[in-house]
Amino acid sequence: MPPTLAALIYCAGIAGLFWLQGKATVRPSGALWIPLCWFMLACSRPVSGWLTPEGASIPLQMSEGNPVDRALLSMLLILASLVLLSRLRTLGPSLRMSWALALFLFYCLVSIAWSDYPDVAFKRLVREAGNWIMVLVICTEPQPLEAVLQLTQRSAYILLPLSVLFVKYYPFGRAYGYWNGETLYVGVTDNKNSLGMICLLFGVASVWRLLALAGPLRRMTASKMRSATVHCIVIALAGYLAVKANSVTALSCGVLVIGVLLLMRFRILTRQRFTIHAVVLLAVCIPLLALFVAPNPEAFEAVGRNATLTDRTMIWAAVLKLVPNDWLGTGYASFWLGPRLNVMIENVTHTWVPNQAHNGYLEVFVNLGWVGVGLLAVLLVSGYLKVIAACRKRETASDLMLAYFLIGIISNISEASFFRNLSPAWLFFLIAIIVPSQKAKRWCPPERRWAKWRENRVREFSACEAAG
């Protein structure tokens, strides 16, 4: 099939997914398009990656960035800030609930003082603050959880079909490996692990939707049947792409998280706090045991990996020797710059340029030291308590938020996404630890708010006249 004809067919299919889903019962405000654009950029590739698929040299990109990407993200950041300024009355609870994140970001700002590249670190920190601002825009929506679901659906309906289109019909949907030149499928993203991650995040959301539609004694209406059809299609697309990407992190994490979602459907597990903790602990311990306590080389080879986890263990050992200060690290987002990067290329990777430690906890350590690791632990514990409290109260989508929390915890064992600019796993992790604590607001049209304001002013004026 010619690529142009295939593109037209896939675009019609995307429109069909939106049509089948129908209108949402609660429509988010127009401001949700701002974080939607931010999230879609995080879940695909930078604009500069589309304009120049071959890209600049990776070391130059890591140190200088790209002016096109910087301009677009700055515009989105300014628009989101203006939205928050118009929602100051509802912003307070969201800020209070994210105190641990604010504390960590403040330490990141302080760490720029001992960074070898303070200008680069500051630019990256501003972009990281943008992640928080976008989540705050979602939190200040009239229905925050419904806004999250809408954002996830809109992103999935566009990015997954386009990824299939690019994988099958366009060369920029594929890449080639460093070691033996094998074909790697990347879709709308810039590497196979990112493709696997968005398949995991969107696929888990659709699995959760299907489980909610298939609840006990729930009559299937025509609209629910259409919705179920859409999410089955999304799951099929995500499964196809995940297999094509061959991202073991995403595939194994998906099995564990979907298992947790199934277990959370049993009320007996959500009634007792201990049982929820046991399920979460089991999901986290399984990959830890498989990778570190009792590793099985034959099992690694069965999934296409070697005993070094595709050179990950070599990177872990090498980066620990290059940390100048165990307590403070190298400064926020500064480790993979300058001489340290050159040492890693010459002594460890040789043929490719690394840009992360492939372990989120180790990445925080090398950049921010033990102080940063301690603050990360505070953030994880505070976020976990919020998610578990929502699960015990059986709040809407609380089990989905627990799934996103677990994806963040587990995926960072072999990939680094904590406080990583425009990382889809990190963005959904932020949603999981902040959004469940937000209460739905009663939406009031602008004309009704204006009429109510006039009524209050007239009432106050009448009271003043009566008082003499």
Summary of the structure (lengths in Angstrom):
residues: 468
radius of gyration: 23.4
end to end distance: 83.9
largest distance: 90.4
contacts: 1517
relative contact order: 0.12
helix: 72%
strand: 1%
